[in-house]
Amino acid sequence: MPRSVLVVDDEPHIRRVLRGYLEADGYDVIEAATGSQALTSVQSRRPDLVLLDIRLPDLDGLEVLRRIRGFSDVYVVLVTARAEEVDKLVGLAVGADDYITKPFAPREVAARVRAVLRRARGADGAPSRVVAPGLTIDPETREVTVDSSPVELSALEFDLLLALTQAPGRVYSRRQLLEKVWGGDFFGDERVVDVHIRSIRRALGDDATAPRFIGTVRGVGYKFVATGEVDR
């Protein structure tokens, strides 16, 4: 079955142009002109990815994203005409997987969609279960527990955490994590990694100054830190 993309924008000509490029790439395209329509479509049509414009006539795109994250971990790429960094980072902090700033070339959007949907799930091959002191990660069920309590992570956050655990103690740069988790053809702000690391730490109850699970190597990147052996 072809993968599906929900395009959410109140401008018909933008939806029409993006539909043409995405259908040429083999995707099924669903359209929505408002935030309310987008929420209904995500629930009923279950797309593989949502291209979500921030400026919508009813609900703000960030509010739509927050509501989507209440019931779905579908990939979401924010589209914004506001280039301020705060908008990008706020959007990513509530669960966006990527962002695109207007004006954009439709080819760029299509390439970004391909990059997100081709994203490697953690590490190459089929990662096995990870059991570290206080932390369990099951790639088959995509479940995470900390001190035996379940932890809610988005699809991308799960992938990023799993990628770090595949080589405990190894330091990964932002670019290496982007290639492993987002895909080799990702282009955009590398600080997206920092935002998601902060979100993962918050979910795990981890402290960046005294980490149990994710350590920071200043000026280099991140590594998985365990106080004991990691079993697989």
N, C-alpha and C positions, 0 to 999 in steps of 0.2 A: 504494500500500500504506500502511495506517495505521502510524504510528510506534509503537514498543513501549517500555514502561517496565518495568524489573525492580524490584519492591518487596521489599526485604530487611528483615524484622522478625520477631522470634520471637513476637510477640503476634498471634494470628489475627484479633482484632477490629480491630486497626489496619490490617492488610493488607486486610481486608474493606471497611473504610470508604474507604481510599485507592483501592482497586479501583473502587468505585462512582463516586467523583468523577472519576477518570482515564478510565474507560470512557465516562462522560458527555461528556468532552471529545474522545472519538474515538480514544483510545489503546488499543492492545492491552496487556494487563497480564499480566506473569509474576510469580509469587510464589516467594519463598525464605524459609525460616525459620532458616537457619544460614549461616555464612560459607562452608562447604564447598559447600552447595547453590548459593550465589550465584556462586562461582567456576565451577562446572560450567555454570550457566545463561548466564553471560557468554560462555563459550567455545562453547557449543552453540547458543544462541538468538540471540546477537549483538544485544542490545537497543540502542536509541538512547540510553537514559539509565538510570542505576541510582540508586534512592533507597536509600541504605545506612545502616542504623542502626548506631551505634558499639557498642552493648552487645548482643552476640550470645552464644549459649550455648557456642559452640566457639571460633571465632577472633574476636579483637577486630576491630571494623570497620576500624580504621586498618591492621591487618595485611592484611585482605582487600583494601583499597584499594591497598596497596603491591604485592600480588601481581597485581592486575588491571592495574596500570600496567606490569607486566613483559611483557604481551602485548596490551594493548588501550588505545586512547585514548578509549574510550566516555566520555560525560559522566557524572560522578558527583556527586550531591548528598548530603552527609553529613547524617544526622539524629542529634542528640545530646540527651541529657537533662542533660548537664553544660555549664553556661553559661560556665565559665572560658575566658578568651580564649586561653590556651595550647592548649587542646584544638582550638579552631577553627583557630588558625594552624598547628599541627602537621599537622592534617588537610589544610589547603590546601597546605602545603608539599610533601606527598607526592602531590599531583595532583588534589585535589578541585576541582570547578568552583564549588561553592556550599555553603552549609550552612543547616540549619534547626534551631532549638532547640525541644525539647519543653517544655511542652505547645504544640501548634500547632493551628491551625484547618485542617481538610482543604482548605478553599477556598484558604488561603494556599499550601499545598503544591502544589495544582494550578496556581496562578498562577505559582509559582516554576518548575515544570516547563515551562510554556508559555514563560516568559521565557528559559530556558536553550536550549530547542529552537528558538526563533525568533531566536536570537542571530545578528547580522550577522557574516558572515565577513570580518573586517578592515574594509574600506572598502566604500562603496556601489559597485555594479556589479561588474565582473570585474577585479580588480587584475592588472597585468601583472608580469612578472618584475622583481625588484629586484636590481641589481648595484651594490654599494658596495665601497669598498676593503676587502678582506679578508672580505667577506660577500656571499653569494648566497642569494636567497629565490625559490623557484619556487612560485607559488600553485597551479599545475595539478597538480604532483606532490606538493606540500606538503613539499618538501625544503629543508633549510637547510644550507649549508656555511660554515665559517669557516676561512680560509686553506686552502681546498680539502679540508678534512676534514669529513665529515658530522656534523651535530649532531642529537641527539634532543630534540625538544620535544613536549609534550602538545598536543592539538588546541587547547586554549585558549591556551597559551603561543604557539603559532604565530600564532593570530589576533591576539593582542595585539601581538606584534612586527610583524606585517604592517601593522596599523593605524598604528603609530608611523611606519613608513617611508613612508606615503602622503604625508606632508608634512614632509620633512626640515627640522629647525630649528624647526618649530612646537611650541609648548608645549601639551600636553594636560593638563587637570586630571583628577583621578581620576574625577569624575562624567562628563566627556566620554568617557573611555575605557570606563567602564561602559556608557554608552549605545551606543558604537560596537561593543563586543565582546560584552557580556553582553545587551544589548537595553535599550530605553528604559523598560521596566517593571520593571527590576531594583530590588529593595529589599533592603537588608542593609548590612553594614559596608563602607564604601568602602575600608578598608585591605586588602581582598582584592586590590586592584590592587598594593599594595606587595609583598605576598607573592609574587605571580606575577612581578613585575619582578625581584625578587631571584633567583627560580628561573631566569628567562631569562638574567640576567647570569651566573649560575653556569654554565649550559650553554654560553654563548658564550665563557666565559673573560674576561668584561668586568670592569673594575674601576670601581666607582662613584666613586672618588676621582680617577681619570684615565680616563674612559670613551672607548672606541673607538666604541661603538654607541649606548648609551642613557645620556643625561644626566639628572640631577635638577636641577630648578629649585626650590630650597627654598621651601616654603610655597605653591607653585603646582602643580607636577606633573612630567611627564616629556616628553622630546623625543628624537628620533632624531638622533644626532650622527654625521656622517661626515667623514672627513678629506679627502674629495674629492667629486667629482660622484657622484650616484646616477642610474644609467641605468635606463630602463624600456622 
